[in-house]
Amino acid sequence: MTATLTMEEHYTHDSVLLREVVDLLVTDRDGVYLDGTVGLGGHAEAILQTLSAQGKLLGTDMDPEALERSTERLMPFAGRSRLVRANFRNLGQVLDAEGVSLLSGALFDLGVSSLQLDKASRGFALRLEGPLDMRLDPASKLTAARICNEWPAEQIELLLREYGEERAAKRIARLIVDCRKQTPFASTLQLAELIEKRLPRQGKIHPATKTFMALRIAVNQELENLTRGIESVVARIAPGGRIAVISFHSLEDRIVKNLFRSLAEHGDVRPITASPVSPGEDELGRNPRARSSKLRVVERTA
C-alpha cells in the first residue's frame, strides 16, 4: 500500500512487507494491536482493515510530523485507533496510561520513512542539502552536527565502528575532527562530500552511507530503545499473540534475533519465522529501499 504526500518535496512511501506483516501478526481479529513505530500509518491501516469492527489499534511514534500524517490516514477508523506521541522505550507507561493490559500483537518497524529520508530539512539524506540534524524527536538535544563538532575522535570512531559497521571508522573520525577545526559541520552535504572526496566509492553505495546511518542511530538511541521497547511489551502479549519486528540492517537484526532467542529459551515465546522473511522480487521492483528489510515474528506461549 502506497501513501503519496505533498510536502516540501514530493515523494511516495511504501510500507515494507505489508501483506507479510498482516498475515503473520493478526491472529485475533477482535483483538487490540500495538504499532510501536506507526510512522505514516501504512501498516496500521492494513491491520485495522483486517480486524473486525471490535478490533482496535494503538499507535505510537516520537515524530510529531509522522503522527500528523498517520492521524489523517487513520481517520476512517476513528473510535478503533488511537495515536500517542511517545518513544517506544516508554511503551509500558503508555499502555498503562491507555488502560491496555493485554495485547493480541505488536509491531515494530525500525525503518526510517520517506517522510524523514526525502525531506531535506530533517537532515537524514546525504544527497540533499539540509541541516546536519537527524532527530526523529525535534525536542531531543543531541544532533548529528553536535556529535561531529563536539565528540572526541575516539568516541566518533567507536560510534562508526559499532553502529555503522564502518571499516574506515578511524580514518573518517580523524577526518571529521581535523576538518571541524577549520569549519564546524552544519549541513548534510558538507559531511557527505567530505567523505566522498577522501574515501573510494564501493560500487553504487555512497561512501558516507554507513557514517550517516551510525549518526542517525546514535542521535535517536535506536538500539537501546529497541531492546527496551520489545522487553516492555512481551509481558503484555496475550498467549497466542505475536510480536513482529522489521529491521533494516544487520546490527538491528542481530539484536532482534538474539533477544527473541533468549525469550524462547526462557519459554516466553516460540518462533513463527524460522528465518527472517525478506521482500519478494515484485516488492523490490516497486520499492528498492526495501531490499535490506527483514521480518522476524514470535508468538507468546504463556
Order of alpha helices (4+ residues) and beta strands (2+ residues): beta-beta-alpha-beta-alpha-beta-alpha-beta-alpha-beta-alpha-alpha-alpha-alpha-alpha-alpha-alpha-beta-alpha-beta-alpha-beta
